[in-house]
Amino acid sequence: MEYIQLVKRGEISQAALFFIEGELMNVIVMDPDRFNSGDAVICLHKSQTFETNIIKKQENNLYLFVPWYDTLQDSERRRAARVSYVAQGKVQSPQKSERVQLIDLSIKGLGFSCENKLMKAELHTITFMIDHARNHFTIRIQNEREMEDAYRYGVSFIGVPVKDLFYVRRYILNSQLDKLSSAAV
């Protein structure tokens, strides 16, 4: 589990990073009585610092608004934060199986390249490794672009249970925190 420190009125509390989705971060704290909805807190992670607001409190869970897009000055607006992810994967359709090269990743889908053209109208499954865990998702092709020696696909995940996104969420969160850290330098 990844940890982050929350600073409120000069006092530091440790929080476990549970998940992040877009600009919503859920952390678990041991001292929930120190925090209330609407509070502004400063988050510390490694060598970075960023300010956030608590938008909801539920038992030991704090839900924080983290303005990733503003903080990272990302001009490309998407439905979900997308980070670079280079790995090998396999796409399975009813007719065939293709090896693919993953390019980027979000909690809503991913991008990959494939040497052969895939059928856009079909649902496919993709399998890839992240943090030594095998991920297996049903996908729908949203866009296709022909490149020099391959096709570049943007796909969305279909009907994925939240628990199955654990490793994807953790990877995205760590990537975003690393971007914040390097942007602060």
Backbone bond lengths (Angstrom), bond angles and torsions (degrees), N, CA, C in turn:
res aa  C-N    CA-C-N  psi(-1)  N-CA   C-N-CA  omega(-1)  CA-C   N-CA-C  phi
1 M - - - 1.449 - - 1.520 108.42 -
2 E 1.322 116.05 137.41 1.458 122.48 177.36 1.528 108.75 -85.71
3 Y 1.333 116.37 149.95 1.460 121.04 -179.64 1.517 110.37 -126.33
4 I 1.328 114.66 153.57 1.451 123.18 178.66 1.523 106.79 -140.00
5 Q 1.311 116.84 153.88 1.462 119.86 177.03 1.526 108.99 -105.29
6 L 1.334 115.17 138.11 1.455 121.59 177.20 1.524 108.22 -110.60
7 V 1.321 116.70 131.59 1.465 121.66 179.98 1.523 108.03 -113.88
8 K 1.336 114.99 122.83 1.462 121.33 175.72 1.518 107.43 -133.08
9 R 1.318 115.90 121.41 1.470 122.63 -178.93 1.529 111.84 51.80
10 G 1.310 116.19 41.82 1.458 121.60 175.97 1.512 115.47 81.13
11 E 1.330 118.55 -6.83 1.467 121.57 179.03 1.525 109.47 -99.02
12 I 1.336 114.82 138.11 1.464 120.92 -176.55 1.525 110.31 -103.67
13 S 1.344 115.56 134.65 1.462 122.60 174.16 1.523 108.00 -125.89
14 Q 1.315 116.25 141.45 1.457 120.07 176.42 1.520 108.77 -87.77
15 A 1.340 116.45 140.93 1.457 121.97 -180.00 1.526 109.21 -134.29
16 A 1.316 115.43 140.84 1.461 121.37 176.10 1.524 108.40 -89.04
17 L 1.327 116.89 130.35 1.459 121.29 177.69 1.524 108.30 -76.86
18 F 1.311 116.10 116.81 1.462 119.80 -177.73 1.520 111.32 -94.31
19 F 1.353 117.29 -53.78 1.458 119.53 175.15 1.513 110.00 -158.58
20 I 1.320 114.37 164.75 1.455 121.55 172.80 1.514 107.68 -137.92
21 E 1.321 115.51 138.16 1.454 121.19 176.89 1.515 106.95 -138.94
22 G 1.325 116.30 111.38 1.463 119.70 -175.88 1.517 109.57 61.19
23 E 1.330 116.64 -117.14 1.456 121.19 -179.19 1.530 111.86 -106.51
24 L 1.317 117.49 18.60 1.461 122.41 177.62 1.518 109.12 -109.75
25 M 1.328 116.18 123.25 1.465 121.80 177.57 1.520 108.21 -116.74
26 N 1.326 116.59 133.10 1.460 122.66 175.81 1.524 108.09 -108.16
27 V 1.341 116.21 123.67 1.455 121.57 176.47 1.517 108.62 -123.60
28 I 1.322 115.71 154.84 1.462 121.94 178.85 1.526 107.47 -114.03
29 V 1.338 115.97 127.44 1.458 121.51 -178.71 1.527 109.71 -117.42
30 M 1.332 115.10 152.58 1.463 120.37 178.01 1.529 111.71 -85.74
31 D 1.331 117.18 -20.53 1.468 121.74 -176.91 1.531 110.77 -119.65
32 P 1.342 117.82 66.66 1.463 120.61 -173.85 1.528 114.38 -64.98
33 D 1.315 118.11 -21.83 1.463 120.74 -178.51 1.522 112.52 -65.72
34 R 1.331 118.17 -18.29 1.473 122.11 178.57 1.521 112.18 -75.08
35 F 1.319 117.42 -14.72 1.457 120.87 -170.85 1.528 111.80 -120.59
36 N 1.337 115.12 148.75 1.463 122.50 176.92 1.520 109.31 -138.18
37 S 1.323 115.59 155.37 1.469 119.64 174.29 1.516 108.79 -57.96
38 G 1.325 116.26 138.27 1.455 121.67 -179.88 1.515 113.98 94.53
39 D 1.334 118.05 -15.83 1.465 120.66 179.87 1.526 110.91 -64.15
40 A 1.319 115.75 141.67 1.471 121.81 170.07 1.522 106.82 -91.91
41 V 1.304 116.59 132.19 1.467 121.23 177.51 1.520 108.82 -132.79
42 I 1.310 114.67 156.37 1.459 121.22 175.46 1.524 107.18 -104.66
43 C 1.313 116.23 132.83 1.462 121.88 179.16 1.523 109.00 -103.17
44 L 1.322 115.63 135.00 1.459 122.19 176.73 1.522 107.79 -119.50
45 H 1.317 115.57 128.21 1.458 120.91 176.31 1.518 107.86 -144.46
46 K 1.314 116.27 119.32 1.463 121.98 -174.91 1.518 108.63 54.12
47 S 1.326 118.51 -119.44 1.466 119.85 -177.65 1.530 112.37 -103.24
48 Q 1.322 117.99 16.26 1.452 120.28 -176.53 1.521 112.63 -111.94
49 T 1.311 115.08 156.33 1.448 123.05 178.95 1.519 108.30 -138.30
50 F 1.328 117.20 132.92 1.456 120.47 173.92 1.524 109.10 -147.85
51 E 1.329 114.83 151.80 1.456 120.95 -177.62 1.521 110.30 -97.47
52 T 1.323 116.10 144.18 1.454 121.96 -179.19 1.518 109.74 -146.67
53 N 1.315 116.58 170.48 1.458 122.58 176.82 1.519 109.99 -122.47
54 I 1.326 115.83 144.39 1.464 120.82 175.49 1.526 106.68 -83.30
55 I 1.329 116.31 118.81 1.461 118.60 -178.86 1.528 112.27 -99.58
56 K 1.344 116.84 -16.43 1.458 120.05 177.43 1.517 108.68 -157.94
57 K 1.324 115.04 145.36 1.466 120.90 175.65 1.521 106.85 -129.32
58 Q 1.340 115.65 130.83 1.453 120.79 179.51 1.521 107.52 -143.25
59 E 1.334 116.60 106.44 1.461 123.45 -174.48 1.530 109.27 53.60
60 N 1.318 119.22 -120.24 1.468 121.82 -179.20 1.530 112.84 -90.20
61 N 1.307 117.62 1.80 1.465 122.80 -178.42 1.524 110.91 -94.03
62 L 1.323 115.21 129.91 1.450 121.83 172.14 1.525 107.52 -113.93
63 Y 1.321 116.52 134.82 1.452 122.04 177.84 1.522 106.47 -109.26
64 L 1.317 116.17 117.66 1.457 122.62 -172.60 1.522 110.61 -111.03
65 F 1.327 115.70 139.42 1.458 121.05 171.58 1.521 107.27 -88.51
66 V 1.318 115.80 119.07 1.462 120.69 -179.80 1.528 107.72 -118.69
67 P 1.327 118.25 111.71 1.465 121.20 -176.53 1.530 112.28 -76.54
68 W 1.337 116.26 69.54 1.476 120.49 -178.03 1.510 111.30 -55.74
69 Y 1.326 116.37 -47.40 1.457 119.49 -173.56 1.527 111.15 -64.01
70 D 1.340 116.82 -42.56 1.467 119.67 178.91 1.521 110.56 -68.25
71 T 1.329 116.17 -45.25 1.456 120.97 -176.45 1.521 111.61 -64.50
72 L 1.319 116.25 -40.89 1.463 120.19 -178.16 1.528 111.89 -86.21
73 Q 1.315 116.84 -4.33 1.451 122.52 -178.98 1.520 110.97 51.88
74 D 1.321 114.54 47.56 1.457 121.48 -178.45 1.523 108.79 -84.88
75 S 1.301 117.44 116.41 1.456 120.66 -178.37 1.524 111.83 -79.68
76 E 1.303 118.02 -14.38 1.453 121.06 -178.31 1.527 108.69 -94.32
77 R 1.319 117.82 107.53 1.465 122.55 -177.92 1.530 109.15 -90.53
78 R 1.292 116.55 126.55 1.457 122.05 177.87 1.517 108.77 -127.18
79 R 1.340 115.32 170.44 1.464 119.48 177.12 1.519 110.61 -67.42
80 A 1.309 117.71 -26.88 1.459 122.45 179.94 1.519 108.47 -145.17
81 A 1.309 116.00 149.43 1.461 120.50 179.05 1.526 109.40 -59.84
82 R 1.322 116.24 133.15 1.463 121.75 -178.46 1.519 107.94 -118.15
83 V 1.327 115.65 135.25 1.455 120.81 179.96 1.521 109.34 -126.38
84 S 1.303 115.25 155.66 1.454 120.75 177.58 1.527 109.43 -66.06
85 Y 1.320 116.34 137.15 1.465 120.85 175.61 1.522 107.50 -150.30
86 V 1.316 116.36 111.17 1.457 121.60 -178.52 1.522 108.44 -105.09
87 A 1.334 115.09 117.53 1.467 120.97 -179.93 1.529 108.34 -162.76
88 Q 1.307 114.98 162.52 1.458 121.26 174.98 1.524 108.75 -87.10
89 G 1.312 116.55 147.78 1.457 121.46 176.96 1.508 110.06 -147.11
90 K 1.321 114.93 178.87 1.463 120.56 177.94 1.520 108.33 -136.25
91 V 1.334 116.39 128.29 1.458 122.09 176.38 1.520 107.60 -105.76
92 Q 1.327 114.67 129.75 1.463 121.28 -179.19 1.527 108.46 -114.94
93 S 1.327 115.82 127.81 1.463 121.47 173.14 1.529 106.47 -117.93
94 P 1.318 117.90 172.04 1.476 117.96 179.10 1.528 113.73 -58.03
95 Q 1.347 117.43 -28.68 1.471 120.12 -176.29 1.523 114.52 -94.00
96 K 1.348 116.90 -31.68 1.465 117.18 -171.96 1.519 111.56 -157.54
97 S 1.324 113.45 172.92 1.460 121.94 176.78 1.526 107.81 -122.61
98 E 1.328 116.34 136.11 1.467 121.67 -178.56 1.521 110.24 -128.02
99 R 1.325 115.83 138.70 1.466 120.36 171.20 1.526 107.22 -80.30
100 V 1.336 115.70 139.56 1.460 120.29 -178.55 1.521 109.56 -133.45
101 Q 1.337 115.38 161.44 1.464 122.93 176.16 1.517 107.30 -112.72
102 L 1.333 117.33 112.27 1.458 120.83 177.29 1.517 109.97 -68.73
103 I 1.338 116.19 142.92 1.456 123.01 -177.09 1.521 111.23 -115.22
104 D 1.332 115.73 -47.54 1.461 119.91 179.87 1.522 109.58 -149.53
105 L 1.347 114.31 171.05 1.457 120.24 -168.18 1.515 109.82 -149.94
106 S 1.333 116.99 141.46 1.460 122.98 171.14 1.523 107.26 -141.66
107 I 1.321 116.88 175.54 1.466 118.34 178.61 1.523 111.45 -76.83
108 K 1.322 117.10 -9.63 1.467 121.50 179.66 1.522 112.57 -100.51
109 G 1.359 117.18 -18.62 1.456 119.45 -176.76 1.505 111.31 174.22
110 L 1.326 116.12 -161.71 1.462 120.39 -178.63 1.512 110.53 -157.17
111 G 1.316 115.04 171.21 1.446 122.56 175.72 1.524 108.52 -120.14
112 F 1.330 116.00 143.02 1.466 119.82 177.22 1.514 109.57 -152.08
113 S 1.336 114.93 162.57 1.463 120.48 174.31 1.524 108.13 -113.65
114 C 1.328 113.66 151.05 1.470 120.78 -177.48 1.526 107.37 -144.57
115 E 1.323 117.04 139.52 1.459 120.48 -179.48 1.522 112.53 -68.34
116 N 1.329 117.40 -30.27 1.463 121.65 -176.89 1.526 110.99 -110.75
117 K 1.312 115.30 152.53 1.463 121.76 -179.86 1.533 109.54 -72.60
118 L 1.329 115.02 137.08 1.461 121.13 177.25 1.523 109.56 -103.38
119 M 1.310 116.86 155.35 1.463 121.76 177.79 1.525 108.83 -78.73
120 K 1.331 116.24 114.97 1.463 121.40 -176.48 1.519 113.25 -65.39
121 A 1.310 118.44 -32.92 1.461 121.68 -174.25 1.529 113.08 -75.10
122 E 1.317 117.97 -14.71 1.468 121.31 -176.54 1.522 112.31 -91.92
123 L 1.321 116.00 153.16 1.456 120.84 167.28 1.523 106.99 -83.64
124 H 1.308 116.05 143.29 1.459 122.16 179.63 1.527 107.93 -125.66
125 T 1.319 115.82 168.19 1.462 120.21 169.18 1.522 107.50 -119.09
126 I 1.322 115.48 146.24 1.464 120.30 177.76 1.519 107.86 -124.52
127 T 1.304 115.43 140.58 1.456 122.54 177.22 1.524 107.53 -126.14
128 F 1.342 116.12 131.67 1.461 121.15 177.99 1.522 108.64 -155.48
129 M 1.321 115.32 161.16 1.465 121.61 179.93 1.526 109.37 -100.61
130 I 1.341 114.68 141.08 1.455 121.72 171.79 1.523 106.39 -147.62
131 D 1.328 116.97 128.08 1.471 122.02 -177.21 1.529 112.04 52.32
132 H 1.305 117.28 43.22 1.465 123.97 177.82 1.523 113.08 63.44
133 A 1.324 117.63 19.12 1.466 121.72 177.54 1.524 108.47 -119.23
134 R 1.315 115.29 137.21 1.466 120.75 178.71 1.528 108.37 -82.33
135 N 1.326 116.03 125.32 1.459 122.26 177.71 1.519 108.34 -107.98
136 H 1.318 116.24 137.96 1.454 122.69 -175.11 1.536 107.53 -138.12
137 F 1.357 117.13 111.38 1.462 121.33 -175.82 1.522 110.96 -130.32
138 T 1.321 115.44 146.58 1.459 121.43 169.05 1.523 106.40 -81.70
139 I 1.341 116.31 136.27 1.466 120.65 -175.92 1.527 111.64 -131.22
140 R 1.330 114.15 155.53 1.461 121.99 173.15 1.524 107.21 -123.69
141 I 1.317 117.11 131.62 1.465 121.31 178.62 1.523 108.82 -72.68
142 Q 1.339 116.29 124.60 1.461 122.30 178.68 1.526 111.53 -99.16
143 N 1.333 115.80 -35.33 1.462 118.50 178.23 1.522 109.91 -152.08
144 E 1.318 113.64 156.00 1.467 121.52 -177.98 1.521 107.29 -138.77
145 R 1.331 115.60 136.33 1.467 120.17 177.53 1.523 107.93 -135.54
146 E 1.321 116.13 128.74 1.456 120.13 178.28 1.515 108.60 -78.39
147 M 1.322 116.01 130.77 1.459 122.18 176.81 1.523 107.36 -112.15
148 E 1.337 117.06 -173.18 1.460 121.07 -176.04 1.532 112.81 -59.19
149 D 1.326 117.71 -54.92 1.466 120.78 -176.86 1.524 112.91 -120.92
150 A 1.335 117.14 15.51 1.463 119.42 -175.55 1.525 109.75 -161.05
151 Y 1.309 114.85 -179.41 1.459 122.61 173.81 1.518 107.27 -117.11
152 R 1.332 114.89 139.53 1.465 120.38 178.06 1.529 107.01 -106.12
153 Y 1.347 116.09 125.42 1.453 121.39 -178.05 1.517 110.86 -116.47
154 G 1.320 115.62 140.86 1.450 123.28 168.65 1.512 106.30 -111.53
155 V 1.315 117.14 125.35 1.464 120.79 -175.32 1.522 110.32 -128.38
156 S 1.325 115.18 156.44 1.463 120.12 174.33 1.526 108.68 -114.73
157 F 1.337 114.93 148.15 1.457 120.72 176.23 1.529 108.21 -75.61
158 I 1.326 116.76 144.16 1.457 122.86 -179.42 1.530 109.10 -115.66
159 G 1.323 117.01 122.04 1.460 122.80 172.31 1.518 115.17 54.35
160 V 1.325 117.62 46.98 1.464 120.94 -177.44 1.529 109.85 -90.17
161 P 1.343 118.46 124.34 1.466 120.04 174.46 1.532 110.61 -63.80
162 V 1.333 116.07 143.28 1.468 121.57 -176.64 1.522 111.34 -53.84
163 K 1.332 118.28 -40.82 1.468 120.68 -177.57 1.533 111.80 -62.82
164 D 1.320 117.31 -26.60 1.462 120.42 179.99 1.528 112.67 -75.85
165 L 1.320 117.27 -13.27 1.464 120.89 179.92 1.520 112.84 -93.56
166 F 1.321 119.14 5.90 1.459 122.28 -174.25 1.530 112.67 -52.49
167 Y 1.332 117.55 -53.70 1.469 120.79 -176.10 1.524 111.45 -68.31
168 V 1.331 117.10 -35.19 1.460 120.96 177.31 1.523 109.48 -64.87
169 R 1.326 117.37 -47.81 1.469 121.90 179.44 1.531 110.88 -58.98
170 R 1.338 115.81 -45.59 1.464 119.52 -178.10 1.525 110.98 -63.37
171 Y 1.322 116.96 -42.91 1.460 120.31 178.93 1.528 110.81 -62.22
172 I 1.330 117.66 -45.13 1.461 121.85 -179.73 1.521 110.43 -62.97
173 L 1.324 116.59 -45.14 1.464 119.95 179.71 1.519 110.89 -59.67
174 N 1.326 117.39 -47.53 1.466 120.20 179.87 1.523 111.54 -63.00
175 S 1.330 117.37 -37.64 1.465 120.62 177.87 1.522 110.99 -65.17
176 Q 1.340 116.62 -42.03 1.453 119.99 179.47 1.524 110.52 -66.20
177 L 1.329 116.80 -41.12 1.458 119.79 178.26 1.521 111.30 -64.29
178 D 1.331 116.83 -37.76 1.472 120.26 176.76 1.530 110.23 -64.96
179 K 1.347 118.20 -39.72 1.467 121.28 177.59 1.519 110.23 -62.72
180 L 1.327 115.82 -43.63 1.464 119.34 178.33 1.513 110.67 -60.84
181 S 1.335 115.99 -41.04 1.450 121.19 -178.96 1.521 110.21 -63.01
182 S 1.318 117.74 -44.71 1.457 119.63 -178.47 1.531 111.43 -74.63
183 A 1.337 118.12 -27.35 1.468 120.77 177.29 1.523 110.86 -72.45
184 A 1.340 117.56 -25.95 1.454 121.40 -177.92 1.521 112.02 -79.32
185 V 1.335 117.71 -15.45 1.467 121.52 -176.62 1.502 111.63 -74.93
